[in-house]
């Protein structure tokens, strides 16, 4: 059974995280690459800089952010296809994000998008 998780990158890495993928366009502040324990950095599926700045992690903008980011993902099929291949290759994949808000961030939207197309 395949498992797709979402986790804040500042939390300690755990064995049960499986394959760890950072889905932020910018590197998380104050975090060393060694401490991040990454298997892959998927900058190309992160929200565009324009969208990220517009959203500003404002929960009031969350519904519109989800819609706009989903549109960006649909337009970026090669990168999303690559993420789906990663899901197929690993029993567990954890999408990592740097935001403080664990409910309103791009990893949540990306996980939903991948689950819809991957039959997890």
CORCORRA-V461876 format. One record per pair of residues at least 24 apart in sequence whose ideal C-beta (glycine too) atoms are under 10 Angstrom apart, sorted by the first residue. I is the first residue (numbers start at 1). J is the second residue. Records with the same first field share a line. If there is no record, write none. Layout:
BEGIN
I->J  J
END
This chain:
BEGIN
1->91  92  120
2->87  88  89  90  91  92  93  115  118  119  120
3->87  90  91  92  93  94  120
4->83  86  87  90  92  93  94  95  110  111  112  114  115  118  120
5->92  93  94  95  96  107  111
6->94  95  96  97  102  103  105  106  107  108  109  110  111  112
7->94  95  96  97  102  107
8->96  97  98  99  100  101  102  105  107
9->35  36  37  38  94  95  96  97  98  99  107
10->35  36  96  97  98  99  100
11->96  102
12->37
13->37  38  94  96
14->94
15->92
16->92  94
17->92  93  94  96
18->90  91  92  93  94
19->86  87  89  90  91  92  93  94  95
20->90  92  93  94  95  96
21->45  83  86  87  90  93  94  95  96  107  110
22->46  94  95  96  97  98  107
23->47  83  95  96  97  98  105  106  107  109  110  111
24->52  95  96  97  98  99  105  106  107
25->49  51  52  106
26->52  98
27->98
28->96  97  98  99
29->98
30->98
31->98
36->96  98
37->96
38->96
39->86  90  93  94  96
40->82  83  86  93  96
41->96
42->79  80  82  83  86  95  96  110
43->79
44->76  78  79  80  82  83
45->69  72  73  76  79  80  82  83  95  106  107  110  113  114
46->72  76  79  97  106  107  110
47->72  73  105  106  109  110
48->72  76
51->106
52->99  106
55->99  104  105  106
57->99  100  101  104  105  106
58->101  104
59->101  103  104
60->104
61->104
62->101  103  104  105  108  109
65->104  105  106  109
66->104  106  108  109  112  113
67->109
68->109
69->105  106  108  109  110  113
70->109  110  112  113  116
72->106  109
73->106  109  110  112  113  114  117
74->113
80->110  113  114  117
81->117
83->110  113  114  117  118
84->113  114  117  118
85->118
86->114
87->114  115  117  118  119  120
88->118
93->118  120
END
